[in-house]
Amino acid sequence: MITINESRKRKTERFIEAHTKRLVELEALEQLDFWNYEEERKELAKWMLQTDFDVWVQIELRYEHTKELSVVQIQHRYKQILTTALNIMDRVFYGNNSDRKNERGTRFVYRHRGKSGINEHLHALVGSDKRVSYTNYCVLLEHILKHLFIETSDKCSAGELEKSRERSAMYVSREYNKLKSDTLDNDITNIGTNDYSSEYNNDIDRRISRLKLKILRRALKAQIYKENRENKIGAERLLSKFCKAVKQRKLEHAKQATQNI
């Protein structure tokens, strides 16, 4: 004869056994998904390696310009800045054909959210234009990012890959298992034709010169604004110290007059 307590005990054991089995099945399914995503990620990296990307692009925004923005707004601003910067480069090297014939350079742009899940930012791998030196291309793109946008900081960079091409491709796609295909920004990503049949000419040289002049003017304007702001803050601090000194002096005189009475 089975008592009530034994019946409850067996029922509990069956429940624990079924629940444990379900957890094992879910864990196995998650592991399978992980391996599937890893295989897809490797194929994505192989696809990227078929191009000639050789520039690592990093964007950093100033806190004072983003502290009141939501995660979605920050994400939109990152995307807007990078899109504009790369379109400027396309306009310089391809002229009107960048719009008329959609001739653009190679770039892969990936969204990352970081360990916290809310640190929204972008990573980009770009193919330099072989009609100019690698250094000149990187310097031009870096100065565009630093000086043509009020939100960007001096930490923006465009230069040599920090790792090999293979490791760089795997790094930018490392959040594929979290974001799936959303990690690759299809709106900005482009694979160029690398058609350099039109050699470096006076038109390209003239457009680069105009762009450099624009960057210089914007940098000087920002420097003047920064100096004026620092001078204003310095003047306000000096005035504050002066007022405190006057107030302190008045208190000392009042205290001395009271003692004399």
Secondary structure, DSSP 4 states (H G I P E B T S, - for coil): ---HHHHHHHHHHHHHHHHHHHHHHHHHHHHHHHHHHHHHHHHHHHHHHTS---EEEE--B-HHHHTTS-HHHHHHHHHHHHHHHHHHHHHHHHTTHHHHS-----EEEEEE-TTTS---EEEEEEPPPTTS-HHHHHHHHHHHHHHS-TTB-TT-EEES-SS-HHHHHHHHTTTHHHHGGGGB-TTT-B-------S-S-HHHHHHHHHHHHHHHHHHHHHHHHHHHHHHHHHHHHHHHHHHHHHHHHHHHHHHHHHHH-
